[in-house]
Amino acid sequence: MSKEEYVHGNGETLDCEESPAKQKLRGWLNRHLRIKMTDGRVLTGAFLCTDRDANVILGSCIEFLSEDHTEARALGLVMVPGRHIVTIHLDV
């Protein structure tokens, strides 16, 4: 496991073990993801961050209205609500 160091406001540091899930997310940083949403849309873009509610921020995002990728629309920076995510895949 890799270690992460946290610095508190008083200057003290705390070493913490990083969980396998956190390591996986860190490995996805700046990689392109393909996210299928509950309404059938597919978003592709660079993974920038996530939060406790599984919301995902994608940069340079492109939206497809269906899985066959026929109609594309450039969106830019997007926040995808976690409750609307069906699947997430690394886009190769």
N, CA, C and O atoms as CSV, one atom per row, in Angstrom:
chain,resi,resn,atom,element,x,y,z
A,1,MET,N,N,0.831,-1.184,0.000
A,1,MET,CA,C,0.000,0.000,0.000
A,1,MET,C,C,0.869,1.239,0.000
A,1,MET,O,O,1.934,1.267,0.617
A,2,SER,N,N,0.412,2.247,-0.688
A,2,SER,CA,C,1.166,3.490,-0.667
A,2,SER,C,C,0.710,4.343,0.508
A,2,SER,O,O,-0.393,4.174,1.027
A,3,LYS,N,N,1.569,5.249,0.913
A,3,LYS,CA,C,1.254,6.113,2.042
A,3,LYS,C,C,0.930,7.506,1.536
A,3,LYS,O,O,1.458,7.966,0.523
A,4,GLU,N,N,0.048,8.159,2.271
A,4,GLU,CA,C,-0.310,9.531,1.975
A,4,GLU,C,C,-0.061,10.341,3.232
A,4,GLU,O,O,-0.307,9.859,4.338
A,5,GLU,N,N,0.420,11.557,3.080
A,5,GLU,CA,C,0.742,12.386,4.222
A,5,GLU,C,C,-0.230,13.563,4.287
A,5,GLU,O,O,-0.391,14.295,3.310
A,6,TYR,N,N,-0.870,13.742,5.430
A,6,TYR,CA,C,-1.779,14.855,5.641
A,6,TYR,C,C,-1.106,15.862,6.559
A,6,TYR,O,O,-0.448,15.482,7.528
A,7,VAL,N,N,-1.269,17.148,6.258
A,7,VAL,CA,C,-0.718,18.205,7.102
A,7,VAL,C,C,-1.886,18.936,7.745
A,7,VAL,O,O,-2.752,19.466,7.048
A,8,HIS,N,N,-1.911,18.966,9.056
A,8,HIS,CA,C,-2.954,19.661,9.797
A,8,HIS,C,C,-2.623,21.141,9.861
A,8,HIS,O,O,-1.494,21.549,9.587
A,9,GLY,N,N,-3.616,21.941,10.226
A,9,GLY,CA,C,-3.443,23.387,10.320
A,9,GLY,C,C,-2.357,23.804,11.295
A,9,GLY,O,O,-1.761,24.870,11.141
A,10,ASN,N,N,-2.094,22.974,12.297
A,10,ASN,CA,C,-1.064,23.321,13.290
A,10,ASN,C,C,0.338,22.879,12.851
A,10,ASN,O,O,1.294,23.007,13.615
A,11,GLY,N,N,0.461,22.363,11.633
A,11,GLY,CA,C,1.769,21.971,11.115
A,11,GLY,C,C,2.134,20.521,11.347
A,11,GLY,O,O,3.136,20.055,10.806
A,12,GLU,N,N,1.347,19.780,12.145
A,12,GLU,CA,C,1.627,18.371,12.387
A,12,GLU,C,C,1.285,17.556,11.146
A,12,GLU,O,O,0.330,17.862,10.432
A,13,THR,N,N,2.077,16.517,10.898
A,13,THR,CA,C,1.798,15.643,9.760
A,13,THR,C,C,1.322,14.293,10.262
A,13,THR,O,O,1.687,13.859,11.354
A,14,LEU,N,N,0.501,13.635,9.454
A,14,LEU,CA,C,-0.047,12.335,9.801
A,14,LEU,C,C,0.091,11.433,8.583
A,14,LEU,O,O,-0.413,11.764,7.511
A,15,ASP,N,N,0.766,10.297,8.732
A,15,ASP,CA,C,0.889,9.336,7.636
A,15,ASP,C,C,-0.307,8.404,7.661
A,15,ASP,O,O,-0.682,7.903,8.722
A,16,CYS,N,N,-0.916,8.162,6.495
A,16,CYS,CA,C,-2.083,7.288,6.403
A,16,CYS,C,C,-1.873,6.294,5.268
A,16,CYS,O,O,-1.316,6.637,4.225
A,17,GLU,N,N,-2.323,5.064,5.479
A,17,GLU,CA,C,-2.295,4.060,4.427
A,17,GLU,C,C,-3.410,4.381,3.441
A,17,GLU,O,O,-4.507,4.765,3.847
A,18,GLU,N,N,-3.138,4.226,2.157
A,18,GLU,CA,C,-4.121,4.500,1.122
A,18,GLU,C,C,-4.837,3.208,0.757
A,18,GLU,O,O,-4.185,2.200,0.486
A,19,SER,N,N,-6.156,3.218,0.746
A,19,SER,CA,C,-6.946,2.023,0.444
A,19,SER,C,C,-6.797,1.645,-1.033
A,19,SER,O,O,-6.448,2.492,-1.856
A,20,PRO,N,N,-7.059,0.378,-1.372
A,20,PRO,CA,C,-6.989,-0.048,-2.780
A,20,PRO,C,C,-7.950,0.744,-3.673
A,20,PRO,O,O,-7.619,1.039,-4.821
A,21,ALA,N,N,-9.127,1.088,-3.162
A,21,ALA,CA,C,-10.090,1.870,-3.950
A,21,ALA,C,C,-9.533,3.259,-4.258
A,21,ALA,O,O,-9.676,3.768,-5.370
A,22,LYS,N,N,-8.899,3.857,-3.261
A,22,LYS,CA,C,-8.318,5.190,-3.459
A,22,LYS,C,C,-7.152,5.121,-4.453
A,22,LYS,O,O,-6.967,6.028,-5.264
A,23,GLN,N,N,-6.373,4.045,-4.384
A,23,GLN,CA,C,-5.273,3.860,-5.328
A,23,GLN,C,C,-5.810,3.740,-6.758
A,23,GLN,O,O,-5.238,4.303,-7.691
A,24,LYS,N,N,-6.921,2.997,-6.920
A,24,LYS,CA,C,-7.512,2.841,-8.246
A,24,LYS,C,C,-7.972,4.190,-8.795
A,24,LYS,O,O,-7.706,4.514,-9.952
A,25,LEU,N,N,-8.657,4.971,-7.969
A,25,LEU,CA,C,-9.114,6.290,-8.408
A,25,LEU,C,C,-7.939,7.190,-8.763
A,25,LEU,O,O,-7.991,7.921,-9.752
A,26,ARG,N,N,-6.885,7.141,-7.963
A,26,ARG,CA,C,-5.696,7.953,-8.256
A,26,ARG,C,C,-5.084,7.551,-9.603
A,26,ARG,O,O,-4.584,8.403,-10.338
A,27,GLY,N,N,-5.125,6.248,-9.927
A,27,GLY,CA,C,-4.617,5.775,-11.214
A,27,GLY,C,C,-5.459,6.230,-12.391
A,27,GLY,O,O,-4.976,6.274,-13.522
A,28,TRP,N,N,-6.729,6.571,-12.131
A,28,TRP,CA,C,-7.615,7.040,-13.203
A,28,TRP,C,C,-7.460,8.528,-13.488
A,28,TRP,O,O,-7.962,9.006,-14.505
A,29,LEU,N,N,-6.780,9.273,-12.622
A,29,LEU,CA,C,-6.648,10.720,-12.810
A,29,LEU,C,C,-6.101,11.051,-14.194
A,29,LEU,O,O,-5.093,10.493,-14.629
A,30,ASN,N,N,-6.782,11.965,-14.876
A,30,ASN,CA,C,-6.427,12.454,-16.214
A,30,ASN,C,C,-6.569,11.410,-17.317
A,30,ASN,O,O,-6.218,11.678,-18.466
A,31,ARG,N,N,-7.077,10.225,-16.986
A,31,ARG,CA,C,-7.363,9.224,-18.022
A,31,ARG,C,C,-8.773,9.456,-18.533
A,31,ARG,O,O,-9.613,10.006,-17.821
A,32,HIS,N,N,-9.035,9.039,-19.761
A,32,HIS,CA,C,-10.367,9.235,-20.333
A,32,HIS,C,C,-11.321,8.129,-19.883
A,32,HIS,O,O,-11.024,6.939,-19.989
A,33,LEU,N,N,-12.471,8.562,-19.380
A,33,LEU,CA,C,-13.510,7.647,-18.937
A,33,LEU,C,C,-14.707,7.741,-19.878
A,33,LEU,O,O,-14.932,8.768,-20.518
A,34,ARG,N,N,-15.462,6.661,-19.950
A,34,ARG,CA,C,-16.737,6.627,-20.669
A,34,ARG,C,C,-17.805,6.312,-19.623
A,34,ARG,O,O,-17.784,5.252,-18.998
A,35,ILE,N,N,-18.733,7.240,-19.442
A,35,ILE,CA,C,-19.777,7.100,-18.428
A,35,ILE,C,C,-21.134,6.989,-19.115
A,35,ILE,O,O,-21.521,7.860,-19.894
A,36,LYS,N,N,-21.856,5.900,-18.814
A,36,LYS,CA,C,-23.218,5.745,-19.310
A,36,LYS,C,C,-24.144,6.237,-18.213
A,36,LYS,O,O,-23.976,5.893,-17.043
A,37,MET,N,N,-25.140,7.059,-18.606
A,37,MET,CA,C,-26.058,7.655,-17.643
A,37,MET,C,C,-27.439,7.015,-17.722
A,37,MET,O,O,-27.762,6.336,-18.696
A,38,THR,N,N,-28.246,7.235,-16.694
A,38,THR,CA,C,-29.565,6.615,-16.606
A,38,THR,C,C,-30.484,7.005,-17.755
A,38,THR,O,O,-31.381,6.235,-18.098
A,39,ASP,N,N,-30.293,8.171,-18.361
A,39,ASP,CA,C,-31.147,8.617,-19.464
A,39,ASP,C,C,-30.653,8.144,-20.828
A,39,ASP,O,O,-31.207,8.532,-21.856
A,40,GLY,N,N,-29.600,7.299,-20.845
A,40,GLY,CA,C,-29.093,6.731,-22.090
A,40,GLY,C,C,-27.933,7.485,-22.711
A,40,GLY,O,O,-27.287,6.972,-23.625
A,41,ARG,N,N,-27.655,8.693,-22.235
A,41,ARG,CA,C,-26.526,9.447,-22.786
A,41,ARG,C,C,-25.205,8.804,-22.364
A,41,ARG,O,O,-25.123,8.134,-21.335
A,42,VAL,N,N,-24.175,9.024,-23.183
A,42,VAL,CA,C,-22.828,8.539,-22.888
A,42,VAL,C,C,-21.904,9.751,-22.898
A,42,VAL,O,O,-21.900,10.529,-23.851
A,43,LEU,N,N,-21.116,9.908,-21.825
A,43,LEU,CA,C,-20.167,11.007,-21.712
A,43,LEU,C,C,-18.753,10.448,-21.726
A,43,LEU,O,O,-18.476,9.443,-21.071
A,44,THR,N,N,-17.863,11.087,-22.462
A,44,THR,CA,C,-16.449,10.722,-22.429
A,44,THR,C,C,-15.650,11.974,-22.106
A,44,THR,O,O,-15.945,13.063,-22.599
A,45,GLY,N,N,-14.629,11.798,-21.264
A,45,GLY,CA,C,-13.796,12.931,-20.903
A,45,GLY,C,C,-12.726,12.515,-19.921
A,45,GLY,O,O,-12.691,11.374,-19.461
A,46,ALA,N,N,-11.853,13.457,-19.607
A,46,ALA,CA,C,-10.733,13.209,-18.686
A,46,ALA,C,C,-11.230,13.262,-17.247
A,46,ALA,O,O,-11.841,14.247,-16.834
A,47,PHE,N,N,-10.969,12.198,-16.481
A,47,PHE,CA,C,-11.367,12.127,-15.077
A,47,PHE,C,C,-10.511,13.089,-14.256
A,47,PHE,O,O,-9.285,12.987,-14.234
A,48,LEU,N,N,-11.188,14.031,-13.577
A,48,LEU,CA,C,-10.469,15.017,-12.784
A,48,LEU,C,C,-10.645,14.798,-11.287
A,48,LEU,O,O,-9.685,14.941,-10.529
A,49,CYS,N,N,-11.856,14.454,-10.845
A,49,CYS,CA,C,-12.053,14.188,-9.417
A,49,CYS,C,C,-13.426,13.581,-9.169
A,49,CYS,O,O,-14.272,13.518,-10.061
A,50,THR,N,N,-13.624,13.134,-7.928
A,50,THR,CA,C,-14.898,12.587,-7.476
A,50,THR,C,C,-15.085,12.987,-6.026
A,50,THR,O,O,-14.186,13.562,-5.413
A,51,ASP,N,N,-16.262,12.681,-5.472
A,51,ASP,CA,C,-16.513,12.988,-4.071
A,51,ASP,C,C,-17.238,11.825,-3.399
A,51,ASP,O,O,-17.413,10.768,-4.005
A,52,ARG,N,N,-17.657,12.017,-2.152
A,52,ARG,CA,C,-18.296,10.937,-1.381
A,52,ARG,C,C,-19.618,10.481,-1.976
A,52,ARG,O,O,-20.030,9.339,-1.771
A,53,ASP,N,N,-20.288,11.367,-2.712
A,53,ASP,CA,C,-21.583,11.036,-3.303
A,53,ASP,C,C,-21.438,10.407,-4.686
A,53,ASP,O,O,-22.436,10.220,-5.382
A,54,ALA,N,N,-20.221,10.081,-5.094
A,54,ALA,CA,C,-19.893,9.478,-6.388
A,54,ALA,C,C,-20.145,10.432,-7.549
A,54,ALA,O,O,-20.256,9.987,-8.691
A,55,ASN,N,N,-20.236,11.741,-7.281
A,55,ASN,CA,C,-20.276,12.711,-8.368
A,55,ASN,C,C,-18.909,12.703,-9.028
A,55,ASN,O,O,-17.892,12.560,-8.350
A,56,VAL,N,N,-18.875,12.855,-10.352
A,56,VAL,CA,C,-17.621,12.790,-11.094
A,56,VAL,C,C,-17.456,14.074,-11.895
A,56,VAL,O,O,-18.414,14.557,-12.500
A,57,ILE,N,N,-16.250,14.628,-11.902
A,57,ILE,CA,C,-15.922,15.787,-12.724
A,57,ILE,C,C,-15.098,15.295,-13.907
A,57,ILE,O,O,-14.066,14.646,-13.734
A,58,LEU,N,N,-15.571,15.616,-15.123
A,58,LEU,CA,C,-14.861,15.275,-16.352
A,58,LEU,C,C,-14.442,16.563,-17.051
A,58,LEU,O,O,-15.215,17.518,-17.127
A,59,GLY,N,N,-13.215,16.581,-17.559
A,59,GLY,CA,C,-12.737,17.698,-18.359
A,59,GLY,C,C,-12.752,17.319,-19.826
A,59,GLY,O,O,-12.652,16.141,-20.167
A,60,SER,N,N,-12.876,18.313,-20.699
A,60,SER,CA,C,-12.911,18.094,-22.158
A,60,SER,C,C,-13.955,17.041,-22.515
A,60,SER,O,O,-13.695,16.136,-23.307
A,61,CYS,N,N,-15.127,17.170,-21.926
A,61,CYS,CA,C,-16.173,16.170,-22.061
A,61,CYS,C,C,-16.920,16.284,-23.386
A,61,CYS,O,O,-17.179,17.380,-23.883
A,62,ILE,N,N,-17.256,15.129,-23.942
A,62,ILE,CA,C,-18.080,15.035,-25.143
A,62,ILE,C,C,-19.282,14.170,-24.798
A,62,ILE,O,O,-19.150,13.127,-24.157
A,63,GLU,N,N,-20.453,14.617,-25.230
A,63,GLU,CA,C,-21.701,13.904,-24.955
A,63,GLU,C,C,-22.194,13.217,-26.227
A,63,GLU,O,O,-22.197,13.807,-27.308
A,64,PHE,N,N,-22.607,11.967,-26.076
A,64,PHE,CA,C,-23.238,11.219,-27.164
A,64,PHE,C,C,-24.649,10.891,-26.706
A,64,PHE,O,O,-24.855,10.490,-25.561
A,65,LEU,N,N,-25.618,11.059,-27.593
A,65,LEU,CA,C,-27.010,10.852,-27.215
A,65,LEU,C,C,-27.387,9.384,-27.126
A,65,LEU,O,O,-28.426,9.041,-26.562
A,66,SER,N,N,-26.548,8.512,-27.682
A,66,SER,CA,C,-26.802,7.076,-27.586
A,66,SER,C,C,-25.469,6.344,-27.596
A,66,SER,O,O,-24.423,6.952,-27.822
A,67,GLU,N,N,-25.506,5.031,-27.349
A,67,GLU,CA,C,-24.272,4.245,-27.278
A,67,GLU,C,C,-23.615,4.030,-28.641
A,67,GLU,O,O,-22.454,3.624,-28.698
A,68,ASP,N,N,-24.326,4.290,-29.736
A,68,ASP,CA,C,-23.728,4.070,-31.058
A,68,ASP,C,C,-22.827,5.229,-31.486
A,68,ASP,O,O,-22.246,5.187,-32.570
A,69,HIS,N,N,-22.703,6.265,-30.644
A,69,HIS,CA,C,-21.790,7.400,-30.858
A,69,HIS,C,C,-22.009,8.098,-32.202
A,69,HIS,O,O,-21.043,8.451,-32.878
A,70,THR,N,N,-23.257,8.296,-32.592
A,70,THR,CA,C,-23.512,8.952,-33.871
A,70,THR,C,C,-23.526,10.474,-33.741
A,70,THR,O,O,-22.877,11.154,-34.537
A,71,GLU,N,N,-24.236,11.025,-32.774
A,71,GLU,CA,C,-24.300,12.471,-32.602
A,71,GLU,C,C,-23.446,12.876,-31.405
A,71,GLU,O,O,-23.684,12.429,-30.283
A,72,ALA,N,N,-22.451,13.727,-31.652
A,72,ALA,CA,C,-21.562,14.167,-30.578
A,72,ALA,C,C,-21.754,15.656,-30.320
A,72,ALA,O,O,-22.031,16.432,-31.234
A,73,ARG,N,N,-21.601,16.036,-29.050
A,73,ARG,CA,C,-21.683,17.443,-28.671
A,73,ARG,C,C,-20.608,17.727,-27.641
A,73,ARG,O,O,-20.523,17.044,-26.621
A,74,ALA,N,N,-19.781,18.741,-27.906
A,74,ALA,CA,C,-18.717,19.112,-26.968
A,74,ALA,C,C,-19.319,19.894,-25.803
A,74,ALA,O,O,-20.051,20.861,-26.012
A,75,LEU,N,N,-19.005,19.469,-24.565
A,75,LEU,CA,C,-19.541,20.121,-23.375
A,75,LEU,C,C,-18.479,20.856,-22.569
A,75,LEU,O,O,-18.794,21.849,-21.913
A,76,GLY,N,N,-17.232,20.397,-22.598
A,76,GLY,CA,C,-16.177,21.009,-21.792
A,76,GLY,C,C,-16.108,20.396,-20.412
A,76,GLY,O,O,-16.054,19.174,-20.282
A,77,LEU,N,N,-16.108,21.236,-19.361
A,77,LEU,CA,C,-16.023,20.770,-17.975
A,77,LEU,C,C,-17.426,20.405,-17.485
A,77,LEU,O,O,-18.351,21.211,-17.577
A,78,VAL,N,N,-17.576,19.176,-16.961
A,78,VAL,CA,C,-18.892,18.658,-16.590
A,78,VAL,C,C,-18.844,17.992,-15.223
A,78,VAL,O,O,-17.877,17.307,-14.889
A,79,MET,N,N,-19.906,18.200,-14.428
A,79,MET,CA,C,-20.098,17.452,-13.188
A,79,MET,C,C,-21.229,16.466,-13.452
A,79,MET,O,O,-22.343,16.864,-13.792
A,80,VAL,N,N,-20.934,15.167,-13.292
A,80,VAL,CA,C,-21.920,14.121,-13.503
A,80,VAL,C,C,-22.413,13.651,-12.134
A,80,VAL,O,O,-21.631,13.117,-11.347
A,81,PRO,N,N,-23.709,13.846,-11.841
A,81,PRO,CA,C,-24.218,13.396,-10.535
A,81,PRO,C,C,-24.106,11.881,-10.393
A,81,PRO,O,O,-24.479,11.140,-11.303
A,82,GLY,N,N,-23.599,11.424,-9.264
A,82,GLY,CA,C,-23.404,10.002,-9.029
A,82,GLY,C,C,-24.674,9.183,-9.142
A,82,GLY,O,O,-24.629,8.030,-9.571
A,83,ARG,N,N,-25.812,9.760,-8.763
A,83,ARG,CA,C,-27.071,9.014,-8.808
A,83,ARG,C,C,-27.538,8.736,-10.234
A,83,ARG,O,O,-28.430,7.913,-10.439
A,84,HIS,N,N,-26.942,9.418,-11.233
A,84,HIS,CA,C,-27.322,9.214,-12.629
A,84,HIS,C,C,-26.321,8.340,-13.396
A,84,HIS,O,O,-26.495,8.111,-14.593
A,85,ILE,N,N,-25.278,7.852,-12.719
A,85,ILE,CA,C,-24.261,7.031,-13.382
A,85,ILE,C,C,-24.681,5.569,-13.360
A,85,ILE,O,O,-24.992,5.017,-12.305
A,86,VAL,N,N,-24.687,4.941,-14.545
A,86,VAL,CA,C,-24.998,3.515,-14.658
A,86,VAL,C,C,-23.701,2.717,-14.686
A,86,VAL,O,O,-23.530,1.781,-13.905
A,87,THR,N,N,-22.786,3.081,-15.584
A,87,THR,CA,C,-21.494,2.391,-15.691
A,87,THR,C,C,-20.382,3.403,-15.946
A,87,THR,O,O,-20.612,4.485,-16.486
A,88,ILE,N,N,-19.168,3.021,-15.542
A,88,ILE,CA,C,-17.963,3.801,-15.824
A,88,ILE,C,C,-16.920,2.848,-16.372
A,88,ILE,O,O,-16.653,1.803,-15.779
A,89,HIS,N,N,-16.327,3.206,-17.507
A,89,HIS,CA,C,-15.262,2.395,-18.113
A,89,HIS,C,C,-14.107,3.300,-18.507
A,89,HIS,O,O,-14.307,4.461,-18.862
A,90,LEU,N,N,-12.896,2.756,-18.441
A,90,LEU,CA,C,-11.757,3.466,-19.006
A,90,LEU,C,C,-11.928,3.463,-20.516
A,90,LEU,O,O,-12.145,2.409,-21.114
A,91,ASP,N,N,-11.832,4.633,-21.139
A,91,ASP,CA,C,-11.999,4.748,-22.578
A,91,ASP,C,C,-10.640,4.554,-23.237
A,91,ASP,O,O,-9.725,5.352,-23.034
A,92,VAL,N,N,-10.511,3.503,-24.019
A,92,VAL,CA,C,-9.218,3.165,-24.626
A,92,VAL,C,C,-9.079,3.775,-25.992
A,92,VAL,O,O,-8.052,3.594,-26.647
